[in-house]
Amino acid sequence: MGPATGAGSVSAARRAVDQALAAAGATPDEVDAVFVSACGDPGLDATEATVVGQLWGDRVPVCAVQGRLGDCAGAAGAVQAAAAVLALHAQRLPGTAGHHEPDPALPALRLPTAPRDEALRQVLVLCTDPHGHASALLLAAPASGGPAPDPAGPRRTAAAGDPPASA
């Protein structure tokens, strides 16, 4: 069985994005950037480009980290999500390595190729696979007024009754 491309995978990807937005109570206009797989498979890349084009056109930057990191196989979605979290924290997009000429058959998208500062409140991560599955995750920056989370993760502080921390 070959890759699932075309209307079925476009509808699955669109449904995943719509559900992620609905679960967060957000609209496409509230998304500041989109991270896609852009795995180099013409059908999968066309699926992602079609959905992103339908919802955002060239209004928001679209990034893919696979060109910088290589194929992460089953971890691709997690890697994209981690890159999106780092982008939200740093307010900086990584750019898309390896993209030189847009495919004229695909919707026009805004694909920055170099890292750049960008005001990011919410970022959508879209993942597709060759079997017609798709997932989407909407991530948000912390609300203003509070400190940004430490990218190294939470640090546990000692509470009453805890043993002393070892040096």
N, C-alpha and C positions, 0 to 999 in steps of 0.2 A: 504494500500500500504506500503510495507516494504522499508527499506533503499535502495537507489540507489547506488549500488557498481559495480565494474567491469569496463569494457572497456569504458562505457559511462562517468562515473565520472572521470576516469583517463584522458580521452581526454578533459573533461571540465577543470580539474585542470591544465593539461599541456597547454591548450590554454590560461588560465588565466595567468600563469607564462610567457609564450611566449609573450603575449600582454603587460604585465607589463615591461618586459625587452625591448621590442621594443619601447614602449612609452618613455622610459628613454634613448634610444640609447645605451643600455648596452648589454653585453654578459654574459652568465653564469660564465665565468672565472673572471668577475669583482665582483661577489657576494662573500662576506666573511663569511656569516652565513645565515641560514634559520630558521625562526620561523614557526612552524606548530601547528595545533590544537591539534593533538594527544589526542583526546577525549576519547580514550579507546574503541571505537567501532571498531571491527576488520576490517570491510569493509572500513570505512573512514580512519583508520590508514594505511591500505594497499594501498589505493589510494594515500595518501600523500607520503608514503615511496616509492611507485613505481615512482612517478614523480620526487621526490628528487633524487632517485637512478639513474634515466635516465640522469638527468642533472649534478649531482655533485658526485654521488657515495659516497665514504667516504672522499672526499677531503675537504669539509667544515663542520664546526660544525652545528648540527641541534638542536634547542632548542624548548621546549614546556613549557609554564608556567602554564598550567591547573593543572598539578600535585601538584603545590604549592598553587594554589588559589581555586581550585574546578571548577565546571561547571559554566561558566558565561553566558550560554544560548546565547541569541541574541547579547550580548556584547562581545563574545569571540574574534571576529576579532579586535574590538577596543582595547581590553585588550592586545592582541598580538602586535598590532601596538604600543601601549604605551610602552610595555616592550622593543620592538625593538628600539624605540627612546631613551629610557633610556640607553640601551646597547650601542648605537652609541655615546651618550653623555659621558658615563663613560668609554667607551672602555673596557667593561666587560660584559661577557655573564652570564646569570643567571643559566645556567645548567638546566637539566631536572630531576625533582624530581619523584620518584616512578618508574623509569626505572631500571630494574635489569638484565633481560636476553633478548637479542634480539630474535625475532621470526625468526627461521631459514628459513621460507618460504618467508621472505621479503628481499629486498636488504640490504646489509650491509651499515649502515650509521654511521657517527661519532656523537655519542650522549653523550656529556659531562654531567655528573650527578652532578657536583659541580660547583659553580660559579668560573669563571676564567677570567683573563685579556686576551684580544684578540685584535689585530689590526683590526679595523673595518672601512671600507670605505663605503660599501654598504651592506645592509641587506634586504633580501626578506622575506615578510610575506605571507604565504599561508594558506587560510581558505577553508574548504570544509564543506558541510552540507549533511544530509541524503537524500536530494531530488535531488542530482546530480549537485548542483550548486557549483561553486568555484570562489574565488576571490584571487587576488595577488596584492601586493603593494611593490614596491621597494623604500626603504628609503636610503638616503645618509647622511654621516657625512658632516658638513660644510667644505668648502674648506680650506686648510691649509693657514695660514697667518692671519686669522681673529679669533676673539674669538668665542668659542662655545656658542650656545644659552643657556640662563639661563633656567634650567628645570622648574622653577617656572613660566615661561612665560614672555612675553614682559612687560616692565615697561614703562608707559607713562610719558613723561617729559612735564613740563609746557611750553607752547609756549606763545608768546606775546598775551595778551588779555585773557588768561586763568585765572580763579579765583585761588587764592592761595590754595595750598594743605592743607587740614586740618590735624592737628597732632593727 
